Amino acid sequence: MHRRLALATAATLCGALALTACGSSGSGSDAAGPAAGPVKLTFWSWTPNMDKVAAIWNAAHPDIQVSVQKQASGDDLVTKTITAAKAGNAPDLLQAEYQALPTLVSNDVLADIAKQTAGTKDKFAAGVWQQVTLGSDAVYAVPEDTAPLALYYRQDLFQQYGLKVPTTWAEFADAARQLKQKDPAKALTTFSANDSGLFAGLAQQAGAKWWTSSGETWKVGIDDAAGKKVADFWGGLVKEGAIDNQPMYTPAWSKALNDGSQIAWVSAVWAPGVFTSSAPDTKGKWAIAPLPQWNAGESVTGSWGGSTTGVTTGAAKAGHADAAAQFATWLNTDPEAVAALVKEAGIYPAATAAQTGGALAAAPEFFANQPDFYTQAAAIAKNTAPAAWGPNVNVAYSTFKDAFGKAAQDKGDFSAALTAMQQATVADLKKNGFKTEG
């Protein structure tokens, strides 16, 4: 239902217009005069302890008071926000995942705050900032947290089996084969069809542009050359049995990490928290390394997750865009605010200056063996490739789980599964009134 609601609303409000042509009616400026007394803003967020961070702001800004209302994350929040916006009672500020921004913008939920955020761009990696602009001159949110991909590996077992930490995907495949030859009971890693976000990040690293728009027309490039390269790579490893083909985040997967049956994991910067609960017996045995590259000597990564803070068109119409944007900018760039986010919510901040030192000066406890953990992570994050999202990411992700799930279990054709994603995504756009190329 959430997909039909979001896209049907987009078609109603914007027809087949490109996202940049159907932005907020507030145009990033206050449409009404300020009310007497303090400005009172509501902020919908799922981040733990966000109210504690907002309290720091409220204590220093009696003229602008922010009330945090805890929400669920994901598609449920997108649907709830669109519904609230239609009824005229949306919040003033909204936490939104990067991939949700096109749907929210096409439904006239987020205001363009380019004017209020002038000078903020350089505080973030270029690839991260591009995602909040949707490739336009507008700015629809301020990056909050990010999740650059990296390679995690068991230092002790790599040494035991004489494996080189791979710097390219070719070396990664070689390491998987070598491990299987030396110990058939072990696997370097697994391909998980439950995790569409991870595959999207890997495609992002390879240069894929899953959605792009030109004028009034959308182009879907899920099965382009970059995407096929990634699909064929992982499909080939699964087909030859060089890696496992079981989903992640299951008891069996956790056991494999904990007992050393799997000795590497391609994941994001938030992985230490997962290791702590899934592989507690391996504390101090893992290390982080840059994601393997398609071309030797390059340094590019993708991302798996992350969110932003946006200002709604409702806030703009009420005359609160400036106040809301001021809070959103403070929340995600002010050293005290970002330090509080790290401490209270455990996020990895998108602001590059906050990714080392301060609250992230010490390595995660699980990685006490690698004191420069966050220095490494920051260097990796600096070269995050831009992602290209569209208005029906949930359709692509749902199809991924079905098509890749079958291909992984059958050790079948991953390229065909990618084409199924492409076809389902294009068909859904057409069904909901969007013009598409091809």
Secondary structure, 3 states (H helix, E strand, C coil): CHHHHHHHHHHHHHCCCCHHHCCCCCCCCCCCCCCCCCEEEEEEECCCCHHHHHHHHHHHCCCEEEEEEECCCCHHHHHHHHHHHHHCCCCCEEEEEHHHHHHHHHCCCECCCCCCCCCCHHHECHHHHHHHHCCCCCCCCEEEEEEEEEEEEEHHHHHHCCCCCCCEHHHHHHHHHHHHHHCCCCECCECCCCCHHHHHHHHHHHCCCCEEEECCEEEECCCCHHHHHHHHHHHHHHHCCCCECCCCCCHHHHHHHHHCCECEEEEECCHHHHHHHHCHHHCCCEEEEECCECCCCCCCECEEEEEEEEEEHHHHHCCCHHHHHHHHHHHHHCHHHHHHHHHHHCCCECEHHHCCECCECCCCHHHCCCCCHHHHHHHHHCCECCCCCCCCHHHHHHHHHHHHHHHHHHCCCHHHHHHHHHHHHHHHHHHCCCEECC
